[in-house]
Amino acid sequence: MNAKLNWTVARFIELAPRRAELGGNAAFRKAITHELSELFDGCSLASAANYYNQAKKIVSEQHPELVEGLGRSADAKKGGAHVRFPHSVVA
């Protein structure tokens, strides 16, 4: 892992128990990504968000209790565009 990812994982683990104090999940993510982009010169917010996502995967493997309730619910992960006009194939 590089320095940015190491920092992000450590910060994620440090702040995760205090998500509610920070204002919820969105504020937690924003705090980490903005701090990362300010701390490391040349790190855009998009890049910082990518490091956050990688850190979340790493932390979820090592400390699954820290990521409970974080991210979209299973119902929200249906993916793709919804079919507005379904059609069937006649053979």
C-alpha positions as CSV (number, residue, x, y, z in Angstrom):
1,M,0.0,0.0,0.0
2,N,1.1,3.5,-0.6
3,A,1.3,6.4,1.9
4,K,-2.1,7.8,0.9
5,L,-3.9,4.5,1.3
6,N,-2.1,3.7,4.6
7,W,-3.2,7.1,5.9
8,T,-6.8,6.6,4.8
9,V,-7.1,3.2,6.3
10,A,-5.7,4.5,9.6
11,R,-7.9,7.5,9.6
12,F,-11.0,5.4,8.7
13,I,-10.3,3.1,11.7
14,E,-9.8,6.1,14.0
15,L,-12.9,7.9,13.0
16,A,-15.4,5.1,12.3
17,P,-16.5,4.6,15.9
18,R,-17.4,8.4,16.0
19,R,-19.5,8.5,12.7
20,A,-22.5,9.7,14.5
21,E,-20.6,12.5,16.3
22,L,-19.3,13.7,12.9
23,G,-22.8,14.0,11.5
24,G,-23.5,10.6,10.0
25,N,-22.1,8.5,7.2
26,A,-22.0,11.2,4.5
27,A,-20.1,13.6,6.8
28,F,-17.8,10.8,7.8
29,R,-16.9,10.2,4.2
30,K,-16.6,13.9,3.5
31,A,-14.3,14.4,6.5
32,I,-11.9,11.7,5.4
33,T,-11.8,12.6,1.6
34,H,-11.4,16.4,2.2
35,E,-8.7,15.9,4.8
36,L,-6.8,13.5,2.5
37,S,-7.0,16.0,-0.4
38,E,-5.7,18.8,1.8
39,L,-3.0,16.8,3.4
40,F,-1.5,15.3,0.2
41,D,-0.7,17.9,-2.5
42,G,-2.0,16.9,-5.9
43,C,-4.7,14.6,-4.5
44,S,-8.0,15.6,-6.1
45,L,-11.4,14.9,-4.3
46,A,-12.1,12.2,-6.9
47,S,-8.8,10.5,-6.1
48,A,-9.4,10.9,-2.4
49,A,-12.9,9.3,-2.9
50,N,-11.1,6.3,-4.6
51,Y,-8.7,6.0,-1.6
52,Y,-11.7,6.1,0.7
53,N,-13.4,3.3,-1.2
54,Q,-10.3,1.1,-1.2
55,A,-9.9,1.8,2.6
56,K,-13.5,0.8,3.2
57,K,-12.9,-2.6,1.5
58,I,-9.7,-3.2,3.5
59,V,-11.3,-2.2,6.8
60,S,-14.4,-4.3,6.1
61,E,-12.2,-7.3,5.8
62,Q,-10.2,-6.6,8.9
63,H,-12.8,-4.9,11.1
64,P,-16.3,-5.7,9.8
65,E,-18.0,-4.2,12.9
66,L,-16.6,-0.7,11.9
67,V,-18.5,-0.7,8.6
68,E,-21.9,-1.9,9.7
69,G,-24.6,0.5,8.4
70,L,-22.1,2.2,6.1
71,G,-23.0,2.7,2.4
72,R,-26.1,1.9,0.5
73,S,-28.7,-0.6,1.7
74,A,-29.1,-3.9,-0.1
75,D,-32.4,-2.6,-1.6
76,A,-30.6,0.4,-3.1
77,K,-28.1,-1.7,-4.9
78,K,-30.3,-3.0,-7.6
79,G,-28.2,-1.4,-10.3
80,G,-28.8,-0.4,-13.8
81,A,-31.6,1.5,-15.4
82,H,-35.1,0.3,-14.8
83,V,-37.0,-1.1,-17.7
84,R,-39.9,1.2,-18.4
85,F,-41.6,-0.8,-21.2
86,P,-40.8,-4.5,-20.8
87,H,-41.3,-6.7,-23.8
88,S,-41.3,-10.4,-24.3
89,V,-39.8,-12.4,-27.1
90,V,-42.2,-14.6,-29.1
91,A,-40.6,-17.7,-30.5
